[in-house]
Amino acid sequence: MTARDDIIALGKRIGQSIIGQDAMVERLLLGLLANGHLLVEGLPGLAKTRAIKSLAKNLAADLSRVQFTPDLLPADITGSEIYFSEGGKGEFKFQQGPIFANLILADEINRAPAKVQSALLEAMEERQVTVGGKSYPLPDLFMVMATQNPIEQEGTYPLPEAQLDRFLMHIEVGYPCEKSEALIMQLNRSEENAAQTTAKPPVLERLSEQSIFDARREIGAVTLSDPVEKYIVALVFATRYPDRYNKDLAALLQVGVSPRGGIGLDKVSRSYAWLRGRDYVTPDDVKAVVNDVFRHRLILSYEAHASNTPADQVIDRITELVAVS
């Protein structure tokens, strides 16, 4: 099997336990392929945590789950130096925290204060943790997948802009369709029945880390033509200087996306094209993923909030106004 076949098979295995959320499953794969972190937002019960766990279960990788709460401390994530005494002599040794795993599930990430969020900044950007003046590298396969609830905001803390910008994509999860709803209930019944049997569960085929690295290497060879590259740059600059395109659009935007936004759109577009069996990126590939890459990076104006204009609507307007050169 090729690396692409392995990734497609991984997506199908995840899809067997995550029904009605094909877009979310695909975005999880894109984040994994593009070597980025994901912020997954949706109402309770929409399989956000289940999807992330399913991804970890089908990968030969370690998963750490951190439940973010208001009393969480930075050392609860990164680890800390602990004093050990042996033979009359004592020394401090670093005890690794849950951040030292391949996949990190940051559940309800917005329920912890900014001091805890800051503990993730270095890990997400530089792939290392510094404690007591010494830096400790994180695994080569490292990915933070955070969840948050968009409705219940009591007792939550808005994520700092620097934190949001480190997420490659912001995935929004909606309700499944009627047909999928029935299939979800059937799946739940079958899982309950299987849990009550004494038979051993089947051994899952887990994808190796090397398969992910091989896929990333192939994605690195996916080409971006000059017109498509200029199109990505134009989309980025349209968020920063919207008055060049439309005065109404300019009234909705306060701050545009950072250079990370352009880099992220490049990576995700190439991963999206590769998943579809192509070694080149089209403008349609860019349009298919631009909302996920940009929606958490835009800072909307007071007018946008007053008129209940969401970031997706602003991005859709930008893609209408920006033409492929």
C-alpha positions as CSV (number, residue, x, y, z in Angstrom):
1,M,0.0,0.0,0.0
2,T,1.1,3.5,-0.7
3,A,1.2,6.2,2.0
4,R,-2.0,7.7,0.5
5,D,-3.7,4.4,0.7
6,D,-2.7,4.1,4.4
7,I,-4.1,7.5,5.2
8,I,-7.4,6.9,3.3
9,A,-7.8,3.5,5.2
10,L,-7.1,5.4,8.5
11,G,-9.9,7.8,7.6
12,K,-12.3,5.0,6.8
13,R,-11.6,3.2,10.1
14,I,-12.2,6.5,12.1
15,G,-15.4,7.0,10.0
16,Q,-16.8,3.7,11.2
17,S,-17.1,5.0,14.7
18,I,-17.7,8.7,13.9
19,I,-20.9,8.7,11.9
20,G,-22.3,11.8,10.2
21,Q,-19.1,13.9,10.7
22,D,-17.1,13.2,7.5
23,A,-15.9,16.8,7.3
24,M,-14.5,16.7,10.8
25,V,-12.7,13.4,10.2
26,E,-11.2,14.8,7.0
27,R,-10.0,17.9,8.9
28,L,-8.4,15.7,11.5
29,L,-6.5,13.9,8.8
30,L,-5.5,17.2,7.2
31,G,-4.1,18.5,10.5
32,L,-2.1,15.3,11.0
33,L,-0.7,15.4,7.5
34,A,0.1,19.2,7.7
35,N,1.8,18.7,11.1
36,G,-0.4,21.3,12.8
37,H,-2.6,21.7,15.8
38,L,-6.4,21.7,15.8
39,L,-9.1,23.6,17.7
40,V,-12.4,21.6,17.5
41,E,-15.5,23.6,18.4
42,G,-19.0,22.3,18.7
43,L,-22.0,21.7,21.0
44,P,-21.8,18.8,23.6
45,G,-22.4,15.3,22.3
46,L,-21.2,15.9,18.7
47,A,-18.3,13.3,19.0
48,K,-15.5,15.9,19.2
49,T,-13.6,14.0,21.9
50,R,-14.7,10.6,20.5
51,A,-13.2,11.5,17.1
52,I,-9.9,12.5,18.6
53,K,-9.7,9.4,20.7
54,S,-10.6,7.3,17.6
55,L,-7.7,8.9,15.7
56,A,-5.3,8.0,18.5
57,K,-6.7,4.4,18.8
58,N,-6.0,3.8,15.1
59,L,-2.4,5.3,15.3
60,A,0.6,3.6,16.9
61,A,1.0,6.7,19.1
62,D,0.5,7.8,22.7
63,L,-2.5,9.9,23.7
64,S,-2.6,12.2,26.7
65,R,-5.9,13.7,27.8
66,V,-5.9,16.9,29.9
67,Q,-9.2,18.1,31.3
68,F,-8.8,21.9,31.4
69,T,-10.3,23.4,34.6
70,P,-9.9,26.8,36.3
71,D,-7.6,25.3,39.0
72,L,-5.2,23.7,36.5
73,L,-1.5,24.7,36.8
74,P,1.1,25.0,34.1
75,A,3.1,22.3,35.8
76,D,0.2,19.9,35.5
77,I,0.8,20.1,31.7
78,T,4.5,20.5,31.3
79,G,5.7,18.6,34.3
80,S,8.1,19.9,37.0
81,E,11.3,19.3,38.8
82,I,10.8,17.0,41.8
83,Y,13.3,16.5,44.6
84,F,14.6,12.9,45.0
85,S,16.6,11.8,48.0
86,E,18.7,8.6,48.0
87,G,21.6,7.5,50.1
88,G,21.7,10.8,52.0
89,K,22.0,12.8,48.8
90,G,19.3,14.7,47.1
91,E,18.8,16.1,43.7
92,F,16.1,17.6,41.5
93,K,14.9,15.5,38.6
94,F,12.5,16.5,35.9
95,Q,9.2,14.6,35.9
96,Q,7.6,14.8,32.5
97,G,4.0,15.9,32.3
98,P,1.2,14.8,29.9
99,I,2.5,17.1,27.2
100,F,5.2,14.6,26.4
101,A,3.0,12.4,24.2
102,N,2.3,12.1,20.5
103,L,-1.3,13.3,20.6
104,I,-2.6,15.7,23.3
105,L,-6.3,16.0,23.9
106,A,-6.9,19.4,25.5
107,D,-10.5,19.0,26.6
108,E,-12.5,22.2,27.1
109,I,-9.3,24.2,26.6
110,N,-11.1,27.6,27.3
111,R,-11.9,26.6,30.9
112,A,-8.3,27.2,32.1
113,P,-6.8,30.8,32.6
114,A,-4.2,32.4,30.5
115,K,-1.4,31.3,32.8
116,V,-2.1,27.7,31.9
117,Q,-2.6,28.6,28.2
118,S,0.9,30.1,28.2
119,A,2.3,26.7,29.1
120,L,1.2,25.4,25.7
121,L,2.7,28.3,23.6
122,E,6.3,27.0,23.5
123,A,5.2,23.4,23.1
124,M,2.9,24.1,20.1
125,E,5.3,26.4,18.3
126,E,8.8,25.2,19.1
127,R,8.0,21.6,20.0
128,Q,9.9,21.7,23.2
129,V,9.3,22.5,26.9
130,T,11.6,24.6,29.0
131,V,11.6,24.0,32.8
132,G,14.3,25.2,35.2
133,G,16.4,26.7,32.4
134,K,16.6,23.4,30.5
135,S,14.8,22.5,27.3
136,Y,13.3,19.1,26.7
137,P,12.3,18.1,23.1
138,L,8.8,16.7,22.4
139,P,8.2,13.7,20.2
140,D,8.6,14.0,16.4
141,L,5.0,13.1,16.0
142,F,3.3,15.8,18.1
143,M,-0.2,17.2,17.8
144,V,-2.4,19.2,20.1
145,M,-6.1,18.7,19.6
146,A,-8.3,21.1,21.7
147,T,-12.0,21.1,22.1
148,Q,-14.3,23.8,23.3
149,N,-18.1,24.5,23.6
150,P,-19.3,27.6,21.8
151,I,-22.4,28.1,23.9
152,E,-21.6,27.7,27.6
153,Q,-19.3,30.6,28.3
154,E,-19.7,30.9,32.1
155,G,-16.5,30.1,33.8
156,T,-14.5,30.2,30.6
157,Y,-11.5,32.3,29.5
158,P,-11.1,33.6,25.9
159,L,-8.1,32.1,24.3
160,P,-5.3,34.6,23.8
161,E,-4.7,35.6,20.2
162,A,-1.1,34.2,20.3
163,Q,-2.6,30.9,21.4
164,L,-5.3,30.9,18.7
165,D,-2.7,31.7,16.0
166,R,-0.8,28.6,16.8
167,F,-3.7,26.4,15.8
168,L,-3.4,25.4,12.2
169,M,-7.2,25.0,11.8
170,H,-10.4,25.8,13.7
171,I,-12.9,23.1,13.0
172,E,-16.6,23.8,13.6
173,V,-18.7,20.7,14.2
174,G,-22.5,20.7,13.4
175,Y,-25.4,18.3,13.9
176,P,-25.6,15.1,11.9
177,C,-28.4,14.5,9.4
178,E,-31.5,12.4,10.1
179,K,-30.1,9.2,8.5
180,S,-26.8,9.5,10.4
181,E,-28.7,10.1,13.7
182,A,-30.4,6.7,13.3
183,L,-27.0,5.1,12.5
184,I,-25.5,6.6,15.6
185,M,-28.1,5.0,17.8
186,Q,-27.5,1.7,16.1
187,L,-23.8,2.0,16.6
188,N,-24.3,2.8,20.3
189,R,-26.5,-0.2,20.8
190,S,-24.0,-2.5,19.1
191,E,-21.1,-1.1,21.2
192,E,-23.1,-1.7,24.4
193,N,-23.9,-5.3,23.4
194,A,-20.2,-5.9,22.5
195,A,-19.1,-4.5,25.9
196,Q,-21.3,-7.1,27.7
197,T,-19.9,-10.1,25.9
198,T,-16.9,-12.0,27.2
199,A,-15.3,-12.4,23.8
200,K,-12.0,-10.6,23.3
201,P,-12.2,-7.5,21.2
202,P,-10.6,-7.7,17.8
203,V,-7.0,-6.4,17.5
204,L,-7.0,-3.1,15.7
205,E,-4.7,-2.4,12.9
206,R,-2.8,0.7,13.9
207,L,-1.0,3.0,11.5
208,S,2.7,3.5,12.2
209,E,4.3,6.9,12.8
210,Q,6.6,6.2,9.7
211,S,3.5,6.1,7.5
212,I,2.6,9.6,8.6
213,F,6.2,10.8,8.0
214,D,6.2,9.2,4.5
215,A,2.9,10.9,3.7
216,R,4.3,14.3,4.8
217,R,7.3,13.7,2.6
218,E,5.1,13.2,-0.4
219,I,3.0,16.2,0.4
220,G,6.2,18.3,0.5
221,A,6.6,17.5,-3.2
222,V,3.1,18.7,-4.1
223,T,3.6,21.8,-6.3
224,L,2.0,25.2,-6.1
225,S,1.9,27.1,-9.3
226,D,2.6,30.8,-9.4
227,P,-1.0,31.8,-9.9
228,V,-2.2,29.7,-7.0
229,E,0.6,31.0,-4.7
230,K,-0.4,34.6,-5.7
231,Y,-4.0,33.7,-5.0
232,I,-3.1,32.6,-1.4
233,V,-1.1,35.8,-0.9
234,A,-4.1,37.8,-2.2
235,L,-6.5,36.1,0.2
236,V,-4.1,36.9,3.1
237,F,-3.7,40.6,2.1
238,A,-7.5,40.9,1.6
239,T,-7.9,40.3,5.3
240,R,-5.3,42.9,6.1
241,Y,-6.3,45.6,3.6
242,P,-10.0,44.9,2.8
243,D,-10.6,48.5,1.8
244,R,-8.7,47.7,-1.4
245,Y,-11.6,45.4,-2.4
246,N,-14.8,46.7,-0.7
247,K,-15.7,49.4,1.8
248,D,-18.4,47.2,3.4
249,L,-15.9,44.4,3.9
250,A,-13.4,46.9,5.5
251,A,-16.0,47.8,8.0
252,L,-16.2,44.2,9.2
253,L,-12.5,43.6,9.8
254,Q,-10.3,45.0,12.5
255,V,-7.2,42.8,12.2
256,G,-6.3,40.3,9.4
257,V,-4.5,37.0,9.5
258,S,-0.8,36.7,10.4
259,P,1.9,35.1,8.2
260,R,1.1,31.9,9.9
261,G,-2.3,32.0,8.2
262,G,-0.6,32.0,4.7
263,I,1.8,29.3,5.7
264,G,-1.1,27.2,7.1
265,L,-3.2,27.7,4.0
266,D,-0.3,26.5,1.9
267,K,0.2,23.4,4.0
268,V,-3.4,22.4,4.3
269,S,-4.1,23.1,0.6
270,R,-1.2,20.8,-0.4
271,S,-2.4,18.1,2.0
272,Y,-6.0,18.4,0.6
273,A,-4.8,18.1,-3.0
274,W,-2.6,15.1,-2.0
275,L,-5.5,13.3,-0.4
276,R,-7.4,13.6,-3.7
277,G,-4.5,12.0,-5.6
278,R,-3.0,15.1,-7.2
279,D,0.6,16.4,-7.0
280,Y,-0.5,20.0,-7.6
281,V,-2.9,22.5,-5.9
282,T,-5.9,24.1,-7.6
283,P,-7.7,27.3,-6.5
284,D,-10.7,25.1,-5.5
285,D,-8.4,23.3,-3.1
286,V,-7.5,26.6,-1.5
287,K,-11.2,27.6,-1.3
288,A,-12.1,24.3,0.3
289,V,-9.9,24.8,3.4
290,V,-9.5,28.6,3.7
291,N,-12.4,29.0,6.2
292,D,-10.9,26.4,8.6
293,V,-7.5,28.1,8.4
294,F,-8.7,31.7,8.7
295,R,-11.8,31.8,10.9
296,H,-9.9,31.8,14.2
297,R,-7.3,34.3,13.0
298,L,-9.6,37.1,12.0
299,I,-10.4,39.8,14.5
300,L,-13.8,41.2,13.6
301,S,-14.8,44.8,14.1
302,Y,-17.5,46.1,16.4
303,E,-19.8,46.5,13.4
304,A,-19.4,42.8,12.6
305,H,-20.3,41.8,16.1
306,A,-23.2,44.2,16.3
307,S,-24.7,42.9,13.0
308,N,-24.0,39.2,14.1
309,T,-21.7,38.7,11.1
310,P,-19.6,35.5,11.6
311,A,-16.1,35.1,10.5
312,D,-17.2,32.5,7.9
313,Q,-19.4,35.0,6.2
314,V,-16.5,37.5,6.0
315,I,-14.2,34.9,4.5
316,D,-16.8,33.8,2.0
317,R,-17.1,37.5,0.9
318,I,-13.3,37.7,0.5
319,T,-13.2,34.6,-1.7
320,E,-15.9,36.2,-3.9
321,L,-13.9,39.4,-4.3
322,V,-10.4,38.0,-4.7
323,A,-9.8,36.6,-8.2
324,V,-7.2,34.1,-9.3
325,S,-4.6,36.0,-11.3
